Amino acid sequence: MEKEMIAKLFQKFEEACYLYNNMECWSARDLQEILGYTEWRNFLKVIEKAKIACENTGVSVSMTAIIIDQWLKSDHRNAISPI
């Protein structure tokens, strides 16, 4: 990747970040858009692979990741559930 593209992606990740109980969080829906996935079902596969990667390396998925489900509430920042 070019340095410019990396810098732009980094900025988008930083702008999408917010704090929840003093923990940095990102909306899965926001990340879907940032990473260029047009369909949720395709991005959900990426999330599942990431969860498997965490498990395979001994990292607790429930302690390190939060999925934001925008279908639950219109304000997705309040619709947080552990993976």
C-alpha positions as CSV (number, residue, x, y, z in Angstrom):
1,M,0.0,0.0,0.0
2,E,1.1,3.5,-0.6
3,K,1.9,5.7,2.4
4,E,-0.9,8.1,1.5
5,M,-3.5,5.3,1.5
6,I,-2.3,4.0,4.8
7,A,-2.5,7.5,6.3
8,K,-6.0,8.0,5.0
9,L,-7.2,4.6,6.4
10,F,-5.5,5.4,9.7
11,Q,-7.3,8.7,9.9
12,K,-10.7,7.1,9.1
13,F,-10.1,4.5,11.8
14,E,-9.2,7.2,14.3
15,E,-12.3,9.3,13.4
16,A,-14.6,6.2,13.7
17,C,-13.3,5.4,17.2
18,Y,-15.2,6.4,20.3
19,L,-15.0,5.6,24.0
20,Y,-17.4,3.2,25.8
21,N,-16.6,2.7,29.5
22,N,-13.1,4.0,28.9
23,M,-12.5,1.4,26.2
24,E,-11.8,2.3,22.5
25,C,-14.6,0.9,20.3
26,W,-15.5,0.9,16.6
27,S,-18.9,0.2,15.0
28,A,-18.7,-2.9,12.8
29,R,-20.9,-1.0,10.4
30,D,-18.4,1.9,10.3
31,L,-15.5,-0.5,9.8
32,Q,-17.5,-2.3,7.0
33,E,-17.6,1.0,5.1
34,I,-14.0,2.0,5.8
35,L,-12.7,-1.3,4.6
36,G,-14.8,-1.2,1.4
37,Y,-17.3,-4.0,2.1
38,T,-20.7,-3.1,0.4
39,E,-22.6,-6.0,2.0
40,W,-22.9,-6.7,5.7
41,R,-23.1,-10.5,5.1
42,N,-19.6,-10.4,3.5
43,F,-18.2,-8.3,6.3
44,L,-19.7,-10.6,8.9
45,K,-17.5,-13.4,7.5
46,V,-14.5,-11.2,8.2
47,I,-15.6,-10.7,11.7
48,E,-16.0,-14.5,12.2
49,K,-12.5,-15.1,10.8
50,A,-11.1,-12.5,13.2
51,K,-12.8,-14.2,16.1
52,I,-11.3,-17.5,15.1
53,A,-7.9,-15.9,14.8
54,C,-8.2,-14.6,18.3
55,E,-9.2,-18.0,19.7
56,N,-6.3,-19.7,17.8
57,T,-3.8,-17.3,19.4
58,G,-5.2,-17.6,22.9
59,V,-6.8,-14.2,23.0
60,S,-10.2,-14.0,24.7
61,V,-12.7,-12.8,22.1
62,S,-15.2,-11.7,24.7
63,M,-12.5,-9.5,26.5
64,T,-11.1,-7.8,23.4
65,A,-13.9,-7.3,20.9
66,I,-17.4,-5.7,20.8
67,I,-19.8,-5.9,17.9
68,I,-22.1,-2.9,17.3
69,D,-25.4,-4.1,16.0
70,Q,-27.1,-1.2,14.4
71,W,-30.3,-3.2,13.9
72,L,-31.1,-3.1,17.6
73,K,-31.3,0.7,18.0
74,S,-31.1,3.6,15.7
75,D,-28.3,5.1,17.8
76,H,-25.7,2.3,17.3
77,R,-23.4,3.7,19.9
78,N,-25.9,2.4,22.5
79,A,-26.4,-1.0,20.9
80,I,-23.3,-2.7,22.2
81,S,-23.1,-6.5,22.9
82,P,-20.1,-8.7,23.6
83,I,-19.1,-11.1,20.9
